[in-house]
Amino acid sequence: MNLPEKGIKKSELFSQMEEVRKNDIKWKEGKAFSLVFNGGQELSDIIKEAYLLFFSENGLNPSAFPSLKKFENEVVGMTAGLLNGGGKAAGTMTSGGTESILMAIKTAREWAKKHKPNIKNPELIMPISAHPAFNKGGHYFGVKVVSIPTRDDYRANVEAMKKAINENTIMLVGSSPSYPQGVIDPIQEIASLALENNLLMHVDACVGGIVLPYYKKLGADIPAFDFSVPGVTSMSVDLHKYGYAAKGASVVLYKDKELRRHQFYVTTDWPGGMYGSPAVLGTRPGGAIAAAWAIMNYLGEEGYLNLIGKIKETTEEFKSRIAKLKDIQVAGDPDMSVICLISDTIDVFQVGDEMAKNGWHMDMQQDPNGLHLTISAAHATSIDEFFKDLEVAIAEAKGLGNKLGGMKTAMAKGLLKSMPKKMVTKMVKKEGQSVGKTDARPAKMAPMYGMMAAITDNQDRETLVKDALDNLFSQRV
Ligand SMILES: *Cc1c(COP(=O)(O)O)cnc(C)c1O
């Protein structure tokens, strides 16, 4: 593909962009339950204005921009304050939860080099519900990730984590709450285990770090989950989720500065000068830092309390309406506004596909098969329509169960089980290569997810997903 011969006129350019976004998920209408955290027009205007004001500034060198230095330090300080950092906690802003988690793992590795020099092959232990950013971080930094199945209530199985500790273990992980089912792991038990074994302990509060302190203030029964728990040594908190900041804003926190030093990267012999960088990125968008500072100060304690109060009410409304439905249940007992819908009578993926016909977007999950809902205040306006469509979708899925889609999935499962391994691999290859081929969003995900669930070989699953990625990121040359 080449650049256009001549530049495109501004008006034409923007109308083209408006045109292509027509296929995108309808988050403004309250129809998306992941990817976009919609705090409404007023908040969105604040972060946009702040972002644009610092659009060109670069957080790479805070000494050149005392403004960004102030914003970042105050954002990290306010976040640490919310999480009982006790005046000693220290951190940095990052581009997102993934970067925060990568940094916590890198820090743990460096810490272990210093404090446990005999360890050559470091390992971290986490519940399998912990975010894939930990697997990614382990992969990037050469730390083996030991994933432990959760208990029946989807919370970390601390006994099993204890058994997995060996001479190579450097860190334990818990989530507050986990992304898949929205439940808080037994943080206090994991942290004591870490203390007893002289290990680091990371609490992933990417999705819950801003919400849970206010849930507590609103009277919810939330166990201690932050630096108030002895043994917790680092935390990740995304501001671009429930902090309602602009995308590209998260905070990684450590119990003290000494631990944080292991995160920094420095090289001193570059002809371009001494180079010190706090986290993964080099150039860091000033807009994201400024917008985070702006929204935290715009909302303040009172604003977050109101906003999260609304989120809590809306979530309770969702839960109580779901409780009235026969064929769909909430998985486990979620602690905040992240919930997962499951069913033992119908195929929830088909429900997801039926809902998608009306523009609803819910992520599909596995083990157990489920639909994921991250609830925002803005969903209060779409809740009636959601349940109207959901009832229809359930009825459709029930009918379909014995017909087309369900049969296809069931057939795929049955066939795959009895097919020779080579054939399965070939079929998987074909399926993967068809994903993401067109510009439109795929109309049906159930058959694909059904098939994925039926594939037992991890290599085949990986191939399928890598083929899909190849297609999604295909440049037309
Ligand atoms: C979103 C999320 C992450 C990853 O954050 P990104 O900003 O998507 O990189 C990690 N952990 C949990 C619990 C999350 O919800």
PDBQT file of the ligand as one rigid body, heavy atoms in Angstrom, charges set to zero:
ROOT
HETATM    1  C1  LIG A 501      -7.498  -4.247  32.269  1.00  0.00    +0.000 C 
HETATM    2  C2  LIG A 501      -6.766  -5.081  33.202  1.00  0.00    +0.000 A 
HETATM    3  C3  LIG A 501      -5.389  -5.287  33.055  1.00  0.00    +0.000 A 
HETATM    4  C4  LIG A 501      -4.603  -4.805  31.841  1.00  0.00    +0.000 C 
HETATM    5  O1  LIG A 501      -4.728  -3.450  31.613  1.00  0.00    +0.000 OA
HETATM    6  P1  LIG A 501      -4.540  -2.783  30.182  1.00  0.00    +0.000 P 
HETATM    7  O2  LIG A 501      -4.746  -1.349  30.485  1.00  0.00    +0.000 OA
HETATM    8  O3  LIG A 501      -5.558  -3.361  29.267  1.00  0.00    +0.000 OA
HETATM    9  O4  LIG A 501      -3.161  -3.052  29.712  1.00  0.00    +0.000 OA
HETATM   10  C5  LIG A 501      -4.754  -6.032  34.016  1.00  0.00    +0.000 A 
HETATM   11  N1  LIG A 501      -5.426  -6.547  35.070  1.00  0.00    +0.000 NA
HETATM   12  C6  LIG A 501      -6.751  -6.373  35.238  1.00  0.00    +0.000 A 
HETATM   13  C7  LIG A 501      -7.439  -6.964  36.432  1.00  0.00    +0.000 C 
HETATM   14  C8  LIG A 501      -7.466  -5.628  34.305  1.00  0.00    +0.000 A 
HETATM   15  O5  LIG A 501      -8.775  -5.459  34.461  1.00  0.00    +0.000 OA
ENDROOT
TORSDOF 0
